[in-house]
Amino acid sequence: NAGVTQTPKFQVLKTGQSMTLQCAQDMNHEYMSWYRQDPGMGLRLIHYSVGAGITDQGEVPNGYNVSRSTTEDFPLRLLSAAPSQTSVYFCASNQVGQPQHFGDGTRLSIL
Amino acid sequence: KQEVTQIPAALSVPEGENLVLNCSFTDSAIYNLQWFRQDPGKGLTSLLLIQSSQREQTSGRLNASLDKSSGRSTLYIAASQPGDSATYLCAVRPLGTSYGKLTFGQGTILTVHP
């Protein structure tokens, strides 16, 4: 049972480039979330989904898009990367009333 | 807006000591509170989840308590070991929010030395 899988683990981008961070879970969880973790700021919620076809904004959604076409996958898209988006990104999933399960993160640097 | 604070920011103790990590939150209207552990370069691992109607949860050497009215939670670690060294984070799910939304504290960095 793989849990929550994030790819890639590391990525370096140039300002203005776009990319997609992948997240997949094999636990049939309804809820999925994207967080970013920055020194001194803790983890902040970017976007979340309560089921296939349903997404909503979190605390820091600007510059990011998400979609949820299947229960398993919840990709995060950076449309035009900016240095302020340099961070560690975590995907999480959970079922109703249960703890969130986290992936190992994607470390993203934008030059 | 819900804010979560963890004290201390860092803690260093000798092996075998019992210790307490503190978490406070500004709005007592929560569904639940979770404690996580994060190892360097890794994701978060859930340790304990306390529902708002519960007072405490226990798992092995870990015990978490919740006093919702005062906006406080503590994580008690008994007989600490070097393998307990990690960052410990608490997070709350505010009332009226989705199951996918958590508000995190900034964590306590714990070092247990032999």
gemmi code that builds the backbone of each chain (N, CA, C; Angstrom):
import gemmi

chains = {
    "A": [
        ("ASN", (0.850, -1.198, 0.000), (0.000, 0.000, 0.000), (0.882, 1.243, 0.000)),
        ("ALA", (0.878, 2.014, -1.127), (1.825, 3.101, -1.277), (1.412, 4.323, -0.484)),
        ("GLY", (0.121, 4.545, -0.183), (-0.300, 5.744, 0.533), (-0.437, 6.922, -0.414)),
        ("VAL", (0.257, 8.026, -0.093), (0.231, 9.232, -0.914), (1.583, 9.360, -1.619)),
        ("THR", (1.558, 9.417, -2.936), (2.786, 9.477, -3.735), (2.861, 10.812, -4.455)),
        ("GLN", (3.974, 11.509, -4.259), (4.199, 12.788, -4.922), (5.381, 12.684, -5.875)),
        ("THR", (5.216, 13.252, -7.053), (6.310, 13.351, -8.013), (6.285, 14.716, -8.686)),
        ("PRO", (7.471, 15.270, -9.029), (8.803, 14.752, -8.688), (9.156, 15.043, -7.240)),
        ("LYS", (10.267, 14.553, -6.769), (10.742, 14.864, -5.420), (11.484, 16.190, -5.386)),
        ("PHE", (12.169, 16.519, -6.473), (12.915, 17.776, -6.573), (12.673, 18.368, -7.958)),
        ("GLN", (12.662, 19.698, -8.031), (12.509, 20.357, -9.319), (13.079, 21.759, -9.233)),
        ("VAL", (13.806, 22.144, -10.284), (14.288, 23.520, -10.411), (13.654, 24.106, -11.668)),
        ("LEU", (13.067, 25.273, -11.517), (12.421, 25.949, -12.637), (12.991, 27.343, -12.811)),
        ("LYS", (12.798, 27.871, -13.990), (13.110, 29.277, -14.227), (11.824, 30.091, -14.087)),
        ("THR", (11.972, 31.329, -13.688), (10.817, 32.224, -13.571), (10.036, 32.241, -14.877)),
        ("GLY", (8.717, 32.097, -14.750), (7.853, 32.137, -15.916), (7.505, 30.773, -16.479)),
        ("GLN", (8.261, 29.740, -16.118), (7.944, 28.396, -16.588), (6.708, 27.867, -15.861)),
        ("SER", (6.078, 26.889, -16.492), (4.939, 26.243, -15.857), (5.293, 24.786, -15.576)),
        ("MET", (4.608, 24.211, -14.610), (4.795, 22.795, -14.340), (3.642, 22.269, -13.496)),
        ("THR", (3.551, 20.945, -13.455), (2.523, 20.276, -12.673), (3.176, 19.360, -11.650)),
        ("LEU", (2.777, 19.530, -10.404), (3.179, 18.620, -9.335), (2.105, 17.543, -9.214)),
        ("GLN", (2.559, 16.294, -9.257), (1.612, 15.187, -9.236), (1.407, 14.661, -7.824)),
        ("CYS", (0.177, 14.239, -7.560), (-0.159, 13.609, -6.285), (-1.166, 12.506, -6.559)),
        ("ALA", (-0.886, 11.326, -6.035), (-1.796, 10.197, -6.194), (-1.911, 9.458, -4.863)),
        ("GLN", (-3.130, 9.024, -4.551), (-3.336, 8.219, -3.341), (-4.131, 6.967, -3.712)),
        ("ASP", (-3.803, 5.890, -3.008), (-4.421, 4.599, -3.331), (-5.283, 4.088, -2.180)),
        ("MET", (-5.762, 4.999, -1.335), (-6.545, 4.620, -0.160), (-8.034, 4.925, -0.333)),
        ("ASN", (-8.423, 5.374, -1.528), (-9.815, 5.711, -1.814), (-10.343, 6.818, -0.894)),
        ("HIS", (-9.451, 7.759, -0.549), (-9.860, 8.854, 0.329), (-10.637, 9.900, -0.457)),
        ("GLU", (-11.670, 10.449, 0.192), (-12.472, 11.498, -0.450), (-11.730, 12.833, -0.493)),
        ("TYR", (-11.033, 13.154, 0.592), (-10.489, 14.490, 0.751), (-9.005, 14.516, 0.403)),
        ("MET", (-8.602, 15.526, -0.373), (-7.201, 15.718, -0.710), (-6.867, 17.199, -0.607)),
        ("SER", (-5.618, 17.472, -0.232), (-5.208, 18.850, 0.036), (-3.782, 19.071, -0.432)),
        ("TRP", (-3.488, 20.315, -0.780), (-2.119, 20.741, -1.075), (-1.715, 21.816, -0.081)),
        ("TYR", (-0.510, 21.649, 0.506), (0.069, 22.616, 1.413), (1.444, 23.009, 0.879)),
        ("ARG", (1.878, 24.196, 1.274), (3.273, 24.564, 1.093), (3.878, 24.837, 2.469)),
        ("GLN", (5.158, 24.486, 2.610), (5.840, 24.661, 3.886), (7.043, 25.556, 3.687)),
        ("ASP", (7.052, 26.670, 4.405), (8.127, 27.646, 4.294), (8.683, 27.949, 5.680)),
        ("PRO", (9.992, 28.185, 5.788), (10.587, 28.504, 7.090), (9.907, 29.720, 7.710)),
        ("GLY", (9.549, 29.581, 8.988), (8.925, 30.684, 9.699), (7.451, 30.878, 9.423)),
        ("MET", (6.927, 30.143, 8.418), (5.508, 30.314, 8.049), (4.694, 29.061, 8.348)),
        ("GLY", (5.358, 27.952, 8.585), (4.639, 26.716, 8.823), (4.019, 26.181, 7.544)),
        ("LEU", (3.060, 25.288, 7.688), (2.329, 24.747, 6.549), (1.092, 25.596, 6.293)),
        ("ARG", (0.893, 25.951, 5.027), (-0.278, 26.742, 4.656), (-1.022, 26.031, 3.534)),
        ("LEU", (-2.345, 26.034, 3.640), (-3.184, 25.323, 2.694), (-3.318, 26.122, 1.402)),
        ("ILE", (-3.082, 25.448, 0.264), (-3.170, 26.105, -1.038), (-4.558, 25.871, -1.659)),
        ("HIS", (-4.884, 24.610, -1.907), (-6.176, 24.195, -2.434), (-6.540, 22.862, -1.805)),
        ("TYR", (-7.824, 22.550, -1.826), (-8.258, 21.253, -1.345), (-9.442, 20.767, -2.169)),
        ("SER", (-9.744, 19.479, -2.012), (-10.836, 18.857, -2.760), (-11.623, 17.932, -1.843)),
        ("VAL", (-12.944, 17.989, -1.947), (-13.801, 17.142, -1.116), (-14.340, 15.951, -1.892)),
        ("GLY", (-13.866, 15.779, -3.124), (-14.282, 14.644, -3.940), (-14.011, 14.940, -5.395)),
        ("ALA", (-14.100, 13.916, -6.221), (-13.850, 14.082, -7.650), (-14.761, 15.167, -8.212)),
        ("GLY", (-14.149, 16.100, -8.944), (-14.894, 17.180, -9.571), (-15.147, 18.390, -8.700)),
        ("ILE", (-14.707, 18.350, -7.429), (-14.986, 19.444, -6.489), (-13.685, 19.924, -5.848)),
        ("THR", (-13.360, 21.198, -6.087), (-12.168, 21.773, -5.473), (-12.512, 23.136, -4.883)),
        ("ASP", (-11.657, 23.612, -3.991), (-11.870, 24.923, -3.386), (-10.540, 25.503, -2.960)),
        ("GLN", (-10.534, 26.807, -2.733), (-9.305, 27.510, -2.395), (-9.021, 27.425, -0.902)),
        ("GLY", (-7.719, 27.396, -0.601), (-7.282, 27.474, 0.770), (-6.804, 28.874, 1.111)),
        ("GLU", (-5.773, 28.928, 1.930), (-5.272, 30.206, 2.446), (-4.431, 30.977, 1.424)),
        ("VAL", (-3.665, 30.246, 0.585), (-2.720, 30.899, -0.336), (-2.873, 30.335, -1.747)),
        ("PRO", (-4.015, 30.552, -2.427), (-4.274, 29.904, -3.719), (-3.692, 30.607, -4.941)),
        ("ASN", (-3.286, 31.878, -4.798), (-2.890, 32.651, -5.981), (-1.659, 32.062, -6.654)),
        ("GLY", (-1.747, 31.907, -7.984), (-0.647, 31.374, -8.765), (-0.701, 29.869, -8.967)),
        ("TYR", (-1.716, 29.225, -8.390), (-1.847, 27.768, -8.459), (-3.245, 27.384, -8.959)),
        ("ASN", (-3.270, 26.315, -9.749), (-4.545, 25.724, -10.169), (-4.569, 24.254, -9.799)),
        ("VAL", (-5.773, 23.738, -9.545), (-5.930, 22.310, -9.277), (-7.145, 21.792, -10.036)),
        ("SER", (-7.173, 20.481, -10.177), (-8.342, 19.787, -10.712), (-8.405, 18.422, -10.062)),
        ("ARG", (-9.561, 17.817, -10.058), (-9.712, 16.483, -9.467), (-10.676, 15.692, -10.353)),
        ("SER", (-10.112, 15.076, -11.371), (-10.936, 14.314, -12.313), (-11.199, 12.895, -11.812)),
        ("THR", (-10.339, 12.394, -10.933), (-10.533, 11.057, -10.364), (-10.362, 11.150, -8.847)),
        ("THR", (-10.815, 10.131, -8.135), (-10.621, 10.088, -6.690), (-9.140, 10.011, -6.332)),
        ("GLU", (-8.364, 9.333, -7.192), (-6.973, 9.029, -6.840), (-6.011, 10.204, -7.034)),
        ("ASP", (-6.258, 11.068, -8.017), (-5.256, 12.041, -8.434), (-5.681, 13.480, -8.144)),
        ("PHE", (-4.706, 14.286, -7.740), (-4.985, 15.695, -7.407), (-3.750, 16.521, -7.790)),
        ("PRO", (-3.563, 16.824, -9.075), (-2.375, 17.572, -9.495), (-2.472, 19.063, -9.168)),
        ("LEU", (-1.310, 19.642, -8.907), (-1.190, 21.080, -8.622), (-0.397, 21.723, -9.746)),
        ("ARG", (-0.970, 22.742, -10.384), (-0.317, 23.392, -11.518), (0.167, 24.779, -11.145)),
        ("LEU", (1.436, 25.049, -11.475), (1.972, 26.400, -11.381), (1.920, 26.972, -12.786)),
        ("LEU", (1.188, 28.039, -12.968), (0.933, 28.553, -14.304), (2.125, 29.327, -14.862)),
        ("SER", (2.726, 30.177, -14.026), (3.885, 30.987, -14.412), (4.721, 31.155, -13.147)),
        ("ALA", (5.728, 30.300, -13.002), (6.457, 30.204, -11.740), (7.127, 31.526, -11.372)),
        ("ALA", (7.094, 31.833, -10.068), (7.733, 33.027, -9.524), (8.649, 32.607, -8.375)),
        ("PRO", (9.724, 33.359, -8.121), (10.634, 32.993, -7.025), (9.926, 32.830, -5.683)),
        ("SER", (8.836, 33.552, -5.462), (8.092, 33.444, -4.201), (7.419, 32.075, -4.036)),
        ("GLN", (7.380, 31.309, -5.097), (6.793, 29.967, -5.023), (7.825, 28.888, -4.706)),
        ("THR", (9.069, 29.305, -4.486), (10.075, 28.372, -3.992), (9.647, 27.880, -2.622)),
        ("SER", (9.512, 26.555, -2.476), (8.951, 26.018, -1.242), (9.020, 24.493, -1.296)),
        ("VAL", (8.568, 23.884, -0.208), (8.334, 22.444, -0.193), (6.820, 22.240, -0.215)),
        ("TYR", (6.370, 21.441, -1.161), (4.934, 21.243, -1.356), (4.543, 19.844, -0.890)),
        ("PHE", (3.484, 19.792, -0.088), (2.990, 18.525, 0.429), (1.550, 18.309, -0.013)),
        ("CYS", (1.275, 17.082, -0.404), (-0.078, 16.639, -0.708), (-0.541, 15.732, 0.431)),
        ("ALA", (-1.811, 15.815, 0.780), (-2.356, 14.999, 1.863), (-3.731, 14.487, 1.472)),
        ("SER", (-4.116, 13.375, 2.067), (-5.460, 12.847, 1.836), (-6.013, 12.294, 3.130)),
        ("ASN", (-7.327, 12.246, 3.224), (-7.941, 11.646, 4.403), (-9.384, 11.287, 4.109)),
        ("GLN", (-9.905, 10.455, 4.978), (-11.305, 10.083, 4.936), (-12.016, 10.824, 6.054)),
        ("VAL", (-13.324, 10.850, 6.017), (-14.098, 11.596, 6.998), (-13.702, 11.209, 8.424)),
        ("GLY", (-13.347, 12.221, 9.231), (-13.049, 12.001, 10.629), (-11.754, 11.294, 10.919)),
        ("GLN", (-10.958, 11.017, 9.897), (-9.709, 10.280, 10.060), (-8.498, 11.194, 9.875)),
        ("PRO", (-7.326, 10.767, 10.386), (-6.135, 11.607, 10.236), (-5.740, 11.803, 8.779)),
        ("GLN", (-5.089, 12.930, 8.503), (-4.556, 13.149, 7.177), (-3.268, 12.360, 6.976)),
        ("HIS", (-3.119, 11.798, 5.774), (-1.902, 11.110, 5.376), (-1.153, 12.008, 4.398)),
        ("PHE", (0.143, 12.186, 4.639), (0.942, 13.087, 3.817), (1.913, 12.325, 2.922)),
        ("GLY", (2.186, 12.894, 1.741), (3.272, 12.417, 0.909), (4.602, 12.960, 1.421)),
        ("ASP", (5.692, 12.563, 0.769), (7.032, 12.967, 1.199), (7.441, 14.339, 0.693)),
        ("GLY", (6.626, 14.962, -0.131), (6.881, 16.332, -0.532), (7.621, 16.469, -1.852)),
        ("THR", (7.460, 17.647, -2.460), (8.222, 18.057, -3.644), (8.956, 19.332, -3.274)),
        ("ARG", (10.285, 19.295, -3.437), (11.107, 20.462, -3.136), (11.318, 21.239, -4.422)),
        ("LEU", (10.754, 22.450, -4.483), (10.726, 23.232, -5.704), (11.544, 24.510, -5.526)),
        ("SER", (12.468, 24.729, -6.447), (13.261, 25.963, -6.458), (12.996, 26.696, -7.763)),
        ("ILE", (12.756, 27.998, -7.650), (12.478, 28.799, -8.839), (13.504, 29.924, -8.909)),
        ("LEU", (14.238, 29.922, -10.004), (15.358, 30.860, -10.156), (14.951, 32.103, -10.928)),
    ],
    "B": [
        ("LYS", (-9.752, 34.777, 12.662), (-8.949, 33.760, 11.991), (-8.239, 32.904, 13.026)),
        ("GLN", (-8.322, 31.590, 12.822), (-7.685, 30.662, 13.768), (-6.173, 30.778, 13.672)),
        ("GLU", (-5.515, 30.864, 14.810), (-4.057, 30.853, 14.865), (-3.612, 29.784, 15.857)),
        ("VAL", (-2.561, 29.063, 15.483), (-2.042, 27.977, 16.307), (-0.590, 28.289, 16.656)),
        ("THR", (-0.283, 28.195, 17.947), (1.058, 28.514, 18.436), (1.626, 27.331, 19.194)),
        ("GLN", (2.891, 27.041, 18.936), (3.537, 25.939, 19.648), (4.744, 26.462, 20.421)),
        ("ILE", (4.796, 26.044, 21.685), (5.892, 26.439, 22.571), (6.413, 25.196, 23.284)),
        ("PRO", (7.762, 25.005, 23.394), (8.781, 25.906, 22.859), (9.029, 25.665, 21.370)),
        ("ALA", (9.799, 26.540, 20.733), (10.145, 26.340, 19.331), (11.153, 25.212, 19.175)),
        ("ALA", (12.001, 25.035, 20.179), (12.982, 23.964, 20.149), (13.217, 23.474, 21.567)),
        ("LEU", (13.539, 22.186, 21.666), (13.720, 21.559, 22.973), (14.793, 20.488, 22.849)),
        ("SER", (15.761, 20.493, 23.777), (16.811, 19.485, 23.788), (16.820, 18.820, 25.150)),
        ("VAL", (16.710, 17.502, 25.181), (16.622, 16.783, 26.451), (17.509, 15.549, 26.400)),
        ("PRO", (17.946, 15.070, 27.563), (18.699, 13.807, 27.584), (17.757, 12.621, 27.462)),
        ("GLU", (18.274, 11.555, 26.938), (17.497, 10.334, 26.784), (16.898, 9.889, 28.116)),
        ("GLY", (15.669, 9.415, 28.061), (15.004, 8.899, 29.249), (14.089, 9.898, 29.937)),
        ("GLU", (14.223, 11.162, 29.578), (13.392, 12.175, 30.225), (11.964, 12.133, 29.693)),
        ("ASN", (11.009, 12.452, 30.581), (9.634, 12.680, 30.161), (9.501, 14.142, 29.768)),
        ("LEU", (8.740, 14.427, 28.721), (8.653, 15.809, 28.275), (7.247, 16.148, 27.784)),
        ("VAL", (6.996, 17.465, 27.742), (5.689, 17.966, 27.333), (5.869, 19.032, 26.258)),
        ("LEU", (5.150, 18.879, 25.178), (5.096, 19.890, 24.126), (3.730, 20.564, 24.181)),
        ("ASN", (3.724, 21.865, 23.961), (2.503, 22.638, 24.116), (1.995, 23.196, 22.793)),
        ("CYS", (0.688, 23.254, 22.678), (0.018, 23.801, 21.501), (-1.168, 24.615, 21.982)),
        ("SER", (-1.281, 25.839, 21.484), (-2.454, 26.651, 21.828), (-3.111, 27.174, 20.563)),
        ("PHE", (-4.420, 27.366, 20.614), (-5.165, 27.852, 19.460), (-6.133, 28.934, 19.929)),
        ("THR", (-6.393, 29.892, 19.044), (-7.109, 31.098, 19.467), (-8.624, 30.937, 19.460)),
        ("ASP", (-9.145, 30.027, 18.643), (-10.593, 29.849, 18.536), (-10.950, 28.431, 18.979)),
        ("SER", (-11.760, 28.323, 20.001), (-12.083, 27.003, 20.558), (-13.101, 26.229, 19.710)),
        ("ALA", (-13.606, 26.853, 18.665), (-14.581, 26.185, 17.795), (-13.844, 25.295, 16.798)),
        ("ILE", (-13.533, 24.084, 17.229), (-12.782, 23.151, 16.386), (-13.498, 21.813, 16.327)),
        ("TYR", (-13.280, 21.081, 15.221), (-13.756, 19.715, 15.117), (-12.807, 18.759, 15.831)),
        ("ASN", (-11.512, 18.945, 15.574), (-10.516, 18.057, 16.150), (-9.140, 18.699, 16.118)),
        ("LEU", (-8.198, 18.058, 16.775), (-6.805, 18.499, 16.810), (-5.929, 17.293, 16.541)),
        ("GLN", (-4.911, 17.490, 15.739), (-3.988, 16.407, 15.407), (-2.570, 16.786, 15.793)),
        ("TRP", (-1.824, 15.793, 16.219), (-0.388, 15.928, 16.416), (0.318, 15.110, 15.335)),
        ("PHE", (1.332, 15.730, 14.728), (2.123, 15.101, 13.681), (3.598, 15.107, 14.074)),
        ("ARG", (4.322, 14.209, 13.454), (5.771, 14.178, 13.545), (6.328, 14.352, 12.136)),
        ("GLN", (7.399, 15.164, 12.013), (8.057, 15.333, 10.718), (9.548, 15.122, 10.883)),
        ("ASP", (10.080, 14.133, 10.182), (11.518, 13.895, 10.151), (12.127, 14.733, 9.038)),
        ("PRO", (13.418, 15.088, 9.172), (14.061, 15.958, 8.169), (13.910, 15.416, 6.756)),
        ("GLY", (13.472, 16.258, 5.842), (13.340, 15.866, 4.444), (12.180, 14.935, 4.163)),
        ("LYS", (11.303, 14.768, 5.129), (10.181, 13.838, 4.966), (8.854, 14.553, 5.126)),
        ("GLY", (7.785, 13.814, 4.833), (6.452, 14.337, 5.052), (6.043, 14.187, 6.501)),
        ("LEU", (4.785, 14.496, 6.769), (4.258, 14.441, 8.121), (3.627, 13.080, 8.386)),
        ("THR", (3.838, 12.595, 9.600), (3.221, 11.343, 10.034), (2.275, 11.659, 11.172)),
        ("SER", (1.019, 11.253, 11.024), (0.045, 11.519, 12.080), (0.334, 10.653, 13.297)),
        ("LEU", (0.368, 11.278, 14.474), (0.617, 10.564, 15.731), (-0.686, 10.297, 16.479)),
        ("LEU", (-1.454, 11.341, 16.694), (-2.682, 11.235, 17.462), (-3.695, 12.236, 16.932)),
        ("LEU", (-4.948, 11.841, 16.917), (-6.049, 12.724, 16.549), (-7.031, 12.732, 17.704)),
        ("ILE", (-7.366, 13.919, 18.196), (-8.326, 14.052, 19.289), (-9.554, 14.778, 18.764)),
        ("GLN", (-10.706, 14.139, 18.850), (-11.946, 14.793, 18.472), (-12.304, 15.830, 19.531)),
        ("SER", (-13.113, 16.814, 19.167), (-13.429, 17.921, 20.080), (-14.161, 17.443, 21.335)),
        ("SER", (-14.824, 16.292, 21.236), (-15.560, 15.770, 22.387), (-14.678, 14.948, 23.324)),
        ("GLN", (-13.421, 14.719, 22.930), (-12.522, 13.897, 23.731), (-11.590, 14.771, 24.553)),
        ("ARG", (-11.059, 14.175, 25.625), (-10.127, 14.898, 26.493), (-8.693, 14.486, 26.233)),
        ("GLU", (-8.484, 13.208, 25.827), (-7.126, 12.755, 25.563), (-7.133, 11.521, 24.676)),
        ("GLN", (-5.949, 11.263, 24.112), (-5.708, 10.068, 23.313), (-4.307, 9.577, 23.652)),
        ("THR", (-4.163, 8.250, 23.615), (-2.872, 7.648, 23.972), (-2.461, 6.670, 22.898)),
        ("SER", (-1.143, 6.659, 22.612), (-0.584, 5.671, 21.711), (0.830, 5.370, 22.179)),
        ("GLY", (1.001, 4.202, 22.773), (2.329, 3.827, 23.261), (2.835, 4.806, 24.316)),
        ("ARG", (4.002, 5.401, 24.042), (4.590, 6.357, 24.988), (4.055, 7.778, 24.823)),
        ("LEU", (3.122, 7.954, 23.927), (2.572, 9.274, 23.642), (1.184, 9.421, 24.247)),
        ("ASN", (0.960, 10.616, 24.825), (-0.363, 10.945, 25.341), (-0.658, 12.392, 24.975)),
        ("ALA", (-1.772, 12.611, 24.303), (-2.164, 13.971, 23.945), (-3.445, 14.326, 24.676)),
        ("SER", (-3.470, 15.526, 25.229), (-4.667, 16.010, 25.909), (-5.222, 17.220, 25.177)),
        ("LEU", (-6.502, 17.463, 25.366), (-7.159, 18.597, 24.736), (-8.062, 19.287, 25.741)),
        ("ASP", (-7.847, 20.594, 25.935), (-8.741, 21.435, 26.724), (-9.286, 22.490, 25.777)),
        ("LYS", (-10.415, 22.179, 25.172), (-10.940, 23.032, 24.124), (-11.323, 24.413, 24.646)),
        ("SER", (-11.863, 24.473, 25.842), (-12.345, 25.745, 26.376), (-11.212, 26.741, 26.587)),
        ("SER", (-10.041, 26.224, 26.937), (-8.902, 27.120, 27.148), (-8.018, 27.222, 25.915)),
        ("GLY", (-8.341, 26.460, 24.869), (-7.573, 26.515, 23.628), (-6.178, 25.939, 23.762)),
        ("ARG", (-6.071, 24.808, 24.464), (-4.745, 24.219, 24.694), (-4.747, 22.716, 24.460)),
        ("SER", (-3.592, 22.253, 23.974), (-3.333, 20.822, 23.887), (-1.893, 20.575, 24.290)),
        ("THR", (-1.650, 19.434, 24.892), (-0.283, 19.050, 25.219), (-0.008, 17.662, 24.665)),
        ("LEU", (1.235, 17.455, 24.257), (1.710, 16.138, 23.848), (2.769, 15.716, 24.852)),
        ("TYR", (2.481, 14.641, 25.552), (3.389, 14.115, 26.572), (4.124, 12.919, 25.970)),
        ("ILE", (5.463, 12.957, 26.054), (6.279, 11.840, 25.576), (7.003, 11.249, 26.782)),
        ("ALA", (6.733, 10.000, 27.060), (7.350, 9.336, 28.201), (8.651, 8.647, 27.777)),
        ("ALA", (9.603, 8.675, 28.689), (10.870, 7.955, 28.502), (11.452, 8.201, 27.115)),
        ("SER", (11.777, 9.453, 26.837), (12.197, 9.841, 25.489), (13.438, 9.061, 25.022)),
        ("GLN", (13.510, 8.871, 23.703), (14.608, 8.132, 23.067), (15.190, 8.969, 21.938)),
        ("PRO", (16.454, 8.728, 21.567), (17.031, 9.487, 20.441), (16.188, 9.396, 19.171)),
        ("GLY", (15.513, 8.277, 18.969), (14.656, 8.122, 17.798), (13.432, 9.014, 17.815)),
        ("ASP", (13.155, 9.654, 18.947), (12.035, 10.595, 19.018), (12.422, 11.961, 18.455)),
        ("SER", (13.681, 12.168, 18.166), (14.144, 13.450, 17.621), (13.469, 13.729, 16.286)),
        ("ALA", (12.792, 14.865, 16.210), (12.009, 15.231, 15.022), (11.343, 16.571, 15.308)),
        ("THR", (10.630, 17.078, 14.323), (9.776, 18.247, 14.530), (8.358, 17.762, 14.771)),
        ("TYR", (7.735, 18.297, 15.819), (6.372, 17.918, 16.183), (5.438, 19.094, 15.890)),
        ("LEU", (4.389, 18.800, 15.139), (3.445, 19.827, 14.716), (2.056, 19.497, 15.225)),
        ("CYS", (1.344, 20.522, 15.652), (-0.065, 20.331, 15.948), (-0.884, 21.103, 14.919)),
        ("ALA", (-2.095, 20.629, 14.676), (-2.979, 21.239, 13.689), (-4.413, 21.074, 14.147)),
        ("VAL", (-5.230, 22.087, 13.873), (-6.643, 22.018, 14.216), (-7.481, 22.115, 12.952)),
        ("ARG", (-8.634, 21.479, 13.010), (-9.627, 21.644, 11.959), (-10.732, 22.512, 12.535)),
        ("PRO", (-10.844, 23.775, 12.055), (-11.872, 24.666, 12.604), (-13.278, 24.199, 12.256)),
        ("LEU", (-14.235, 24.501, 13.141), (-15.640, 24.223, 12.854), (-16.066, 24.956, 11.592)),
        ("GLY", (-16.953, 24.315, 10.841), (-17.465, 24.951, 9.639), (-16.553, 24.818, 8.444)),
        ("THR", (-15.473, 24.054, 8.577), (-14.564, 23.867, 7.450), (-14.593, 22.413, 7.005)),
        ("SER", (-14.072, 22.217, 5.803), (-14.053, 20.888, 5.215), (-13.101, 19.962, 5.957)),
        ("TYR", (-13.328, 18.665, 5.810), (-12.429, 17.684, 6.402), (-11.015, 17.799, 5.850)),
        ("GLY", (-10.842, 18.443, 4.714), (-9.514, 18.550, 4.118), (-8.724, 19.760, 4.567)),
        ("LYS", (-9.239, 20.565, 5.490), (-8.597, 21.825, 5.868), (-8.071, 21.758, 7.292)),
        ("LEU", (-6.783, 22.000, 7.435), (-6.155, 22.076, 8.741), (-5.380, 23.376, 8.862)),
        ("THR", (-5.320, 23.908, 10.094), (-4.479, 25.056, 10.401), (-3.364, 24.581, 11.314)),
        ("PHE", (-2.118, 24.810, 10.888), (-0.953, 24.262, 11.576), (-0.246, 25.285, 12.448)),
        ("GLY", (0.369, 24.794, 13.527), (1.360, 25.562, 14.243), (2.705, 25.441, 13.533)),
        ("GLN", (3.692, 26.164, 14.028), (4.995, 26.161, 13.353), (5.926, 25.058, 13.844)),
        ("GLY", (5.500, 24.339, 14.851), (6.249, 23.162, 15.248), (7.227, 23.387, 16.387)),
        ("THR", (7.561, 22.282, 17.048), (8.611, 22.240, 18.064), (9.665, 21.256, 17.598)),
        ("ILE", (10.915, 21.714, 17.501), (12.015, 20.850, 17.092), (12.567, 20.171, 18.344)),
        ("LEU", (12.424, 18.854, 18.392), (12.859, 18.087, 19.567), (14.146, 17.343, 19.250)),
        ("THR", (15.121, 17.489, 20.135), (16.356, 16.716, 20.044), (16.524, 15.944, 21.342)),
        ("VAL", (16.644, 14.625, 21.229), (16.889, 13.762, 22.379), (18.302, 13.217, 22.227)),
        ("HIS", (19.187, 13.590, 23.148), (20.574, 13.160, 23.004), (20.886, 12.014, 23.966)),
        ("PRO", (21.741, 11.101, 23.497), (22.053, 9.907, 24.306), (22.769, 10.267, 25.602)),
    ],
}
model = gemmi.Model(1)
for chain_id, residues in chains.items():
    chain = gemmi.Chain(chain_id)
    for i, (resn, *xyz) in enumerate(residues, 1):
        res = gemmi.Residue()
        res.name, res.seqid = resn, gemmi.SeqId(i, " ")
        for name, pos in zip(("N", "CA", "C"), xyz):
            atom = gemmi.Atom()
            atom.name, atom.element = name, gemmi.Element(name[0])
            atom.pos, atom.b_iso = gemmi.Position(*pos), 0.0
            res.add_atom(atom)
        chain.add_residue(res)
    model.add_chain(chain)
structure = gemmi.Structure()
structure.add_model(model)
structure.setup_entities()
